[in-house]
Amino acid sequence: METGFRAAHAGRSRVAFVKDFLFNGFSFFARFAGNSLVFFWLARLLDEAEFGRLSFLFLLTNFALVLMDFGLYFLVVEAVLRARYFRIAALLKVKYITSVLGLVLMGGAGFALFSLRGQLSEDYLPYLVLLLSTAMLAVAQHYLYHFRVQGRYQIETFSQTFYSLGILLGIGFLVFLGEVSLWTVISLFAFLRLLLLLVSRGYFSRLHLAAHHPLLHRKRIFPYLKRSALYGVTALVGYALLLLDSTLMYLLFPGQLAMYQGGVRIVLMVMMLTEVLTVYFLPRLRGERAEVHRQYYLLLCILLAVVIGVPLWGFSEQVVRLLYGHALEGLVQYLPCFAVVAVLRVGLGYLGTLLTFHGFHHIRLHSLVLALMALLFAAGLLVPFLDVAGVLAAVIVAHLVAVAYQAWWLKQIPSRQTGMGGQPA
């Protein structure tokens, strides 16, 4: 009888695992459609100059999104799993504060950037609208974090699918009306992010996790920010590696910004795929089968690098035609460089995951800071002579520095810590 009970329990566990896996996969596909496929479509609908500006504005506001989160997700995980309801309510208030600070800081940074470029009247107002909608998205994601931690993936899947499907259908409707432009696309995103905020807030209010509403004194805010700072700063510096070169293109080579953004969108797509592998394997890098999972993780990362790198390098014209149609034809000659960046990003995802697992997340941060400095130094040397190729060469040098630094540090971890069957440091 006991054997039958165990078999039935194991069967239910397998069913639950498959169900969660399917929900996660569908949620990822919805995010993929709303964040990657839609830009491949927009490149075909907008003229190159407008697409370049639109993609760069989204890149800037995505940096703001990382700033608004500031690593708070990891504190939410701890608070929900330990049922610390007071802390959940406090973290929600901290999230509101970081969102407001992100609005102010990135609003000021945008004003300075667009003034420097002389595009204040053309780009700053749509940027502000997109930035405000990004704050809505940041808070909505914070609400949905709680369901992910509890294993209630269907809530996040439904919300993300609603958002992404709304984007695709909305753009289709704009095409039908013949009104596809930078302003209409940004307005569509802002409207759907507002709806996502309302829907996620409705779901979150049913949890009653934040029923307590503590008066959060400023002295209690800083401990939360200090705990999340390592993860938040690492994410910001990592994203800055993608943003800095695009900013140089915006300031120095605006006529080729659209082409460059086409390559950046491909790299972002690869980063999303790398994130899927990280989310799946990170919890499995301990226990009896840890070494097997690490080998699977490594093999899948190598496979992803090959599957992405070979077509981008060897079939550049066909890839550009497949993704962008007859738009961004100038990307063909630079796509092999983006292939190298994409492959290095896969490597950084793998190495960084192992460092985080072993408790060496600070090494990950150090590597990214060094890479950012290398990018600035290399760009200063190469851009005056090589123009756009110099920007890409500097990006490759920066990623090589980060990969080499992380790989070197992994070799320094004592064998008792690198043994994947052990516990993280």
C-alpha positions as CSV (number, residue, x, y, z in Angstrom):
1,M,0.0,0.0,0.0
2,E,2.9,2.3,0.9
3,T,4.5,1.5,-2.5
4,G,1.3,2.4,-4.3
5,F,1.0,5.7,-2.4
6,R,4.6,6.6,-3.4
7,A,4.0,5.7,-7.0
8,A,0.8,7.8,-7.1
9,H,2.7,10.7,-5.4
10,A,5.5,10.4,-8.0
11,G,3.0,10.3,-10.8
12,R,1.4,13.5,-9.5
13,S,4.8,15.1,-9.1
14,R,5.7,14.3,-12.8
15,V,2.3,15.7,-13.9
16,A,2.9,18.9,-11.9
17,F,6.5,19.2,-13.3
18,V,5.2,18.8,-16.9
19,K,2.5,21.3,-16.2
20,D,4.9,23.9,-14.8
21,F,7.3,23.3,-17.6
22,L,4.6,23.9,-20.2
23,F,3.4,27.1,-18.4
24,N,7.0,28.3,-18.2
25,G,7.6,27.5,-21.9
26,F,4.4,29.2,-23.0
27,S,5.2,32.2,-20.8
28,F,8.7,32.5,-22.4
29,F,7.3,32.2,-25.9
30,A,4.9,35.0,-25.1
31,R,7.8,37.2,-23.8
32,F,9.8,36.2,-26.8
33,A,7.0,37.3,-29.2
34,G,6.4,40.6,-27.3
35,N,10.1,41.5,-26.9
36,S,11.9,40.1,-30.0
37,L,9.6,39.1,-32.8
38,V,7.7,42.4,-32.7
39,F,10.9,44.4,-33.4
40,F,11.7,42.2,-36.4
41,W,8.2,43.0,-37.6
42,L,8.5,46.8,-36.8
43,A,11.7,47.0,-38.8
44,R,9.7,46.1,-41.9
45,L,6.9,48.6,-41.2
46,L,8.9,51.7,-40.2
47,D,11.5,53.6,-42.2
48,E,15.0,52.9,-41.0
49,A,15.5,56.2,-39.2
50,E,12.3,55.8,-37.2
51,F,13.0,52.2,-36.4
52,G,16.5,53.1,-35.1
53,R,15.1,55.8,-32.8
54,L,12.3,53.6,-31.6
55,S,14.6,50.6,-30.8
56,F,17.1,52.9,-29.0
57,L,14.3,54.4,-26.9
58,F,13.3,51.0,-25.8
59,L,16.9,50.1,-25.0
60,L,17.2,53.1,-22.8
61,T,13.9,52.4,-21.0
62,N,14.9,48.7,-20.5
63,F,17.9,50.0,-18.6
64,A,15.5,52.0,-16.5
65,L,13.5,48.8,-15.9
66,V,16.6,47.1,-14.5
67,L,17.3,50.1,-12.3
68,M,13.7,50.1,-11.0
69,D,14.0,46.4,-10.1
70,F,17.5,46.8,-8.5
71,G,17.7,43.1,-7.5
72,L,14.5,43.2,-5.4
73,Y,13.3,40.0,-7.0
74,F,15.8,38.0,-4.8
75,L,14.4,39.6,-1.7
76,V,10.8,38.8,-2.8
77,V,11.8,35.2,-3.2
78,E,13.1,35.0,0.3
79,A,10.1,36.9,1.8
80,V,7.4,34.8,0.1
81,L,9.1,31.4,0.8
82,R,9.5,32.3,4.5
83,A,6.0,33.9,4.7
84,R,7.4,37.2,6.0
85,Y,4.3,39.2,5.3
86,F,5.5,42.4,6.9
87,R,8.6,42.2,4.7
88,I,6.5,41.6,1.5
89,A,4.6,44.8,2.3
90,A,7.8,46.7,3.0
91,L,9.4,45.4,-0.3
92,L,6.4,46.6,-2.2
93,K,6.9,50.1,-0.8
94,V,10.6,49.9,-1.6
95,K,9.6,49.0,-5.2
96,Y,7.5,52.1,-5.4
97,I,10.4,54.1,-4.2
98,T,12.9,52.6,-6.7
99,S,10.4,53.1,-9.5
100,V,10.1,56.8,-8.7
101,L,13.9,57.2,-8.4
102,G,14.3,55.4,-11.7
103,L,11.9,57.8,-13.4
104,V,13.7,60.8,-12.0
105,L,17.2,59.6,-12.8
106,M,16.5,58.2,-16.2
107,G,14.3,61.2,-17.0
108,G,17.3,63.5,-16.3
109,A,19.7,61.2,-18.1
110,G,17.5,61.2,-21.2
111,F,17.2,65.0,-21.1
112,A,21.0,65.4,-21.1
113,L,21.5,62.8,-23.8
114,F,18.9,64.1,-26.2
115,S,20.0,67.7,-25.6
116,L,23.6,66.7,-26.4
117,R,22.4,65.1,-29.7
118,G,20.1,68.1,-30.5
119,Q,17.1,65.8,-30.6
120,L,15.3,67.1,-27.5
121,S,12.1,68.2,-29.3
122,E,11.9,65.0,-31.4
123,D,12.9,62.2,-29.0
124,Y,12.4,63.4,-25.4
125,L,8.6,63.5,-25.2
126,P,8.1,60.0,-26.6
127,Y,10.9,58.8,-24.4
128,L,9.1,60.2,-21.3
129,V,5.9,58.5,-22.3
130,L,7.7,55.2,-22.7
131,L,9.6,55.7,-19.5
132,L,6.4,56.3,-17.5
133,S,4.9,53.1,-19.0
134,T,8.2,51.3,-18.0
135,A,7.5,52.2,-14.4
136,M,4.1,50.6,-14.7
137,L,5.7,47.5,-16.2
138,A,8.2,47.4,-13.3
139,V,5.5,47.4,-10.7
140,A,3.4,44.9,-12.6
141,Q,6.3,42.5,-12.8
142,H,6.9,42.9,-9.1
143,Y,3.3,41.8,-8.4
144,L,3.7,38.8,-10.7
145,Y,7.0,37.7,-9.0
146,H,5.0,36.5,-6.0
147,F,3.1,34.0,-8.2
148,R,6.3,32.7,-9.8
149,V,7.8,32.1,-6.4
150,Q,4.7,30.2,-5.3
151,G,4.8,28.0,-8.4
152,R,1.6,29.4,-9.7
153,Y,3.0,29.9,-13.2
154,Q,-0.4,30.0,-14.9
155,I,-1.0,33.6,-13.5
156,E,2.2,34.9,-15.0
157,T,1.7,33.0,-18.2
158,F,-1.8,34.4,-18.6
159,S,-0.7,38.0,-17.9
160,Q,2.3,37.8,-20.1
161,T,0.3,36.2,-22.9
162,F,-2.4,38.9,-22.6
163,Y,0.3,41.6,-22.8
164,S,2.3,40.1,-25.8
165,L,-0.8,39.1,-27.7
166,G,-2.1,42.6,-27.2
167,I,1.0,44.0,-28.7
168,L,0.9,41.8,-31.8
169,L,-2.8,42.4,-32.4
170,G,-2.4,46.1,-31.7
171,I,0.3,46.5,-34.3
172,G,-1.7,44.4,-36.7
173,F,-4.6,46.8,-36.2
174,L,-2.3,49.8,-36.7
175,V,-1.1,48.2,-40.0
176,F,-4.8,47.8,-41.0
177,L,-5.4,51.5,-40.3
178,G,-2.1,52.5,-42.0
179,E,-1.0,54.4,-38.8
180,V,2.2,52.6,-37.8
181,S,4.6,55.2,-36.5
182,L,7.0,55.8,-33.5
183,W,4.2,57.6,-31.6
184,T,1.5,55.1,-32.2
185,V,3.7,52.1,-31.3
186,I,4.8,53.8,-28.1
187,S,1.2,54.7,-27.3
188,L,0.1,51.1,-27.8
189,F,2.8,49.8,-25.4
190,A,1.9,52.4,-22.8
191,F,-1.8,51.4,-23.0
192,L,-1.1,47.7,-22.7
193,R,1.4,48.2,-19.8
194,L,-1.3,50.1,-18.0
195,L,-3.7,47.2,-18.5
196,L,-1.1,44.7,-17.4
197,L,-0.5,46.8,-14.2
198,L,-4.3,46.7,-13.4
199,V,-4.6,43.0,-14.1
200,S,-1.5,42.0,-12.1
201,R,-2.6,44.3,-9.2
202,G,-6.0,42.6,-9.2
203,Y,-4.4,39.1,-8.9
204,F,-1.9,40.3,-6.3
205,S,-4.7,41.9,-4.1
206,R,-6.3,38.4,-3.8
207,L,-3.2,37.0,-2.2
208,H,-3.5,39.3,0.9
209,L,0.2,39.0,1.2
210,A,0.6,42.7,1.8
211,A,-2.3,43.1,4.1
212,H,0.0,44.8,6.6
213,H,0.9,48.3,5.6
214,P,3.9,49.3,7.8
215,L,5.1,52.9,7.9
216,L,8.4,52.4,6.2
217,H,10.9,54.8,7.8
218,R,13.8,55.9,5.6
219,K,16.2,54.2,7.9
220,R,14.6,50.8,7.0
221,I,14.7,51.4,3.3
222,F,18.5,51.4,3.0
223,P,19.0,47.9,4.5
224,Y,16.7,46.4,1.8
225,L,18.5,48.3,-1.0
226,K,21.9,47.3,0.5
227,R,20.9,43.6,0.4
228,S,19.7,43.8,-3.2
229,A,22.5,46.1,-4.4
230,L,25.0,43.4,-5.5
231,Y,22.4,41.8,-7.8
232,G,21.0,45.2,-8.9
233,V,24.4,46.8,-9.7
234,T,25.5,43.6,-11.6
235,A,22.4,43.7,-13.7
236,L,22.9,47.4,-14.4
237,V,26.5,47.1,-15.4
238,G,25.7,44.0,-17.6
239,Y,23.0,45.9,-19.4
240,A,25.3,48.9,-19.8
241,L,27.5,46.8,-22.0
242,L,24.7,46.8,-24.5
243,L,23.6,50.3,-23.9
244,L,26.9,52.1,-24.1
245,D,27.8,51.1,-27.7
246,S,24.2,51.9,-28.9
247,T,24.6,55.4,-27.2
248,L,27.8,55.9,-29.1
249,M,26.0,55.0,-32.3
250,Y,23.2,57.4,-31.5
251,L,25.6,60.3,-30.8
252,L,28.3,59.6,-33.4
253,F,26.7,57.7,-36.3
254,P,22.9,58.4,-36.2
255,G,22.6,57.5,-39.9
256,Q,23.6,53.9,-39.1
257,L,21.7,53.6,-35.8
258,A,18.9,51.5,-37.3
259,M,21.3,49.0,-38.8
260,Y,23.1,48.7,-35.5
261,Q,19.9,48.3,-33.5
262,G,19.0,45.4,-35.8
263,G,22.1,43.6,-34.7
264,V,21.5,44.5,-31.0
265,R,18.0,43.0,-31.3
266,I,19.5,39.7,-32.4
267,V,21.9,39.7,-29.4
268,L,19.0,40.5,-27.0
269,M,17.1,37.5,-28.5
270,V,20.1,35.2,-27.7
271,M,20.3,36.6,-24.2
272,M,16.6,35.6,-23.6
273,L,17.4,32.1,-24.8
274,T,20.4,32.0,-22.5
275,E,18.2,33.2,-19.6
276,V,15.9,30.2,-20.1
277,L,18.8,27.8,-19.7
278,T,20.0,29.6,-16.6
279,V,16.5,29.6,-14.9
280,Y,16.1,25.9,-15.6
281,F,19.6,24.7,-14.5
282,L,20.5,27.0,-11.6
283,P,18.4,25.2,-9.1
284,R,19.7,21.8,-10.3
285,L,23.4,22.5,-9.8
286,R,23.3,20.7,-6.4
287,G,22.5,17.2,-5.3
288,E,23.4,13.8,-6.5
289,R,22.8,14.5,-10.2
290,A,24.4,18.0,-10.1
291,E,27.4,17.0,-12.1
292,V,25.2,15.5,-14.8
293,H,23.1,18.7,-14.9
294,R,26.2,20.8,-15.2
295,Q,27.4,18.8,-18.2
296,Y,23.9,19.1,-19.8
297,Y,24.0,22.8,-19.1
298,L,27.4,23.2,-20.7
299,L,26.4,21.1,-23.8
300,L,23.2,23.1,-24.3
301,C,25.1,26.3,-24.1
302,I,27.6,25.1,-26.6
303,L,24.8,23.9,-28.9
304,L,23.1,27.3,-28.6
305,A,26.3,29.1,-29.4
306,V,26.8,26.9,-32.5
307,V,23.2,27.1,-33.7
308,I,23.2,30.9,-33.3
309,G,26.8,31.7,-34.3
310,V,27.1,29.6,-37.5
311,P,24.1,31.1,-39.4
312,L,24.9,34.7,-38.2
313,W,28.5,34.3,-39.4
314,G,28.2,32.2,-42.5
315,F,24.8,33.1,-43.8
316,S,24.5,36.8,-42.9
317,E,22.6,37.9,-45.9
318,Q,20.0,35.1,-45.6
319,V,19.5,35.8,-41.9
320,V,19.0,39.5,-42.4
321,R,16.5,38.8,-45.2
322,L,14.7,36.3,-43.0
323,L,14.4,38.5,-40.0
324,Y,14.1,42.0,-41.5
325,G,13.0,41.4,-45.1
326,H,14.4,44.1,-47.4
327,A,15.1,46.5,-44.5
328,L,18.5,47.0,-42.8
329,E,20.5,45.6,-45.7
330,G,23.6,47.4,-44.3
331,L,23.5,45.0,-41.4
332,V,24.8,42.1,-43.6
333,Q,28.5,43.2,-43.5
334,Y,28.5,43.6,-39.7
335,L,26.5,40.6,-38.7
336,P,29.5,38.3,-38.2
337,C,30.7,40.8,-35.5
338,F,27.3,40.5,-33.8
339,A,27.6,36.7,-34.1
340,V,30.8,36.9,-32.0
341,V,29.1,39.1,-29.4
342,A,26.1,36.7,-29.2
343,V,28.3,33.7,-28.7
344,L,30.3,35.5,-26.0
345,R,27.0,36.4,-24.3
346,V,26.1,32.8,-24.1
347,G,29.5,32.1,-22.5
348,L,29.0,34.9,-20.0
349,G,25.6,33.5,-19.1
350,Y,27.1,30.0,-18.4
351,L,30.2,31.3,-16.4
352,G,28.2,33.9,-14.5
353,T,25.6,31.3,-13.4
354,L,28.4,29.0,-12.0
355,L,29.9,32.0,-10.2
356,T,26.6,33.0,-8.7
357,F,25.9,29.4,-7.6
358,H,29.2,29.2,-5.8
359,G,28.6,32.5,-4.0
360,F,31.0,34.5,-6.1
361,H,28.5,36.9,-7.6
362,H,30.8,39.8,-6.7
363,I,33.4,38.4,-9.2
364,R,30.7,38.5,-11.8
365,L,30.3,42.2,-11.0
366,H,34.0,42.9,-11.1
367,S,34.3,41.3,-14.5
368,L,31.5,43.4,-16.0
369,V,33.0,46.6,-14.5
370,L,36.4,45.7,-16.1
371,A,34.6,45.0,-19.4
372,L,32.8,48.3,-19.3
373,M,36.1,50.1,-18.8
374,A,37.7,48.1,-21.6
375,L,34.8,49.1,-23.9
376,L,35.4,52.8,-23.2
377,F,39.1,52.5,-23.7
378,A,38.9,50.4,-26.8
379,A,36.2,52.6,-28.3
380,G,38.4,55.7,-27.7
381,L,41.2,54.1,-29.6
382,L,39.4,52.4,-32.4
383,V,36.3,54.5,-33.3
384,P,38.3,57.4,-34.7
385,F,39.9,55.1,-37.3
386,L,37.3,52.4,-37.9
387,D,33.9,54.1,-37.3
388,V,31.1,51.6,-36.8
389,A,33.5,48.7,-37.1
390,G,35.5,50.3,-34.2
391,V,32.4,50.3,-32.0
392,L,31.8,46.6,-32.7
393,A,35.5,45.8,-32.1
394,A,35.4,47.6,-28.8
395,V,32.3,45.6,-27.8
396,I,34.0,42.3,-28.7
397,V,37.1,43.3,-26.7
398,A,35.0,44.1,-23.7
399,H,33.1,40.8,-23.8
400,L,36.4,38.9,-24.2
401,V,37.7,40.6,-21.0
402,A,34.6,39.6,-19.1
403,V,34.7,36.0,-20.3
404,A,38.4,35.6,-19.6
405,Y,38.1,37.1,-16.1
406,Q,35.2,35.0,-15.1
407,A,36.8,31.8,-16.5
408,W,40.1,32.5,-14.7
409,W,38.3,33.0,-11.4
410,L,36.3,29.8,-11.8
411,K,39.6,27.9,-12.0
412,Q,40.7,29.5,-8.7
413,I,37.7,28.1,-6.8
414,P,38.9,25.3,-4.6
415,S,38.0,21.8,-5.8
416,R,35.8,21.2,-2.8
417,Q,33.6,24.2,-4.0
418,T,33.8,23.5,-7.7
419,G,32.6,19.9,-7.2
420,M,29.1,20.3,-8.4
421,G,27.8,17.7,-6.0
422,G,28.6,20.0,-3.1
423,Q,26.8,23.0,-1.7
424,P,27.3,26.6,-2.9
425,A,29.7,28.8,-1.0
